[in-house]
């Protein structure tokens, strides 16, 4: 199972890097800048998730030596959830629910990099991104937090 997880993560890493690069440089044309941004955020979110999974695998299997086979499904599902969080991060930025600057004079290229950086962080650290979403929903809608504390 361990080899399968590593092969899956490395193949997924290669696919998302090739796909993301192709989309970003318009080798794959998606029709609109918004579609391109959404696809890039999903891909970069997956990249963040794969990075986290590879680090976790190395840490638990090689360094701490506390690997538990029960966690195997997490390594397959986490990159998918990370891609969703990458997309959601884009929606939150576009909706103005995640603000980073008071100026609107940011160049287009820098805005794309901002979206991609946040998508990576959302994909890499799903739990903390979900906590941020909980905070936003609590302040906007009065919804109580559901995620248990760490």
QUILINCOR-V917303 format. One line per field, one symbol per residue. ss: DSSP state (a for helix, b for strand, c for the rest). psi: psi as a letter, one per 20 degrees, with the letter a starting at -180 (. if undefined). burial: + if it has 24 or more other C-alpha atoms within 12 Angstrom, else -. Layout:
BEGIN
ss: ???
psi: ???
burial: ???
END
This chain:
BEGIN
ss: caaaaaaaaaaaaaaaaaaaaaaaccccccccaaaaaaaaaaaaaaaaaaaaaaaaaaaaaaacccccaaaaaaaaaaaaaaaaaaaaaaaaaacccccccccccccaaaaaaaaaaaaaaaaacaaaaaaaaaaaaaaaaccccccccc
psi: hghgggggggggggghggggghggjkhopjhqhghgggghhgghggggggggggggggghhhfhlkpphhighhhhhghghhgghgghhgghghijioqiqiqjkpqgghgghgghghggghhgmgghghgggggghghgijpqpipqq.
burial: ----++--++-++--++-++--++-----------+++++++++++++++++++-++--------------+--++-++++++++++++++++----+-------------+-++++++++++++++-++-++-----------------
END
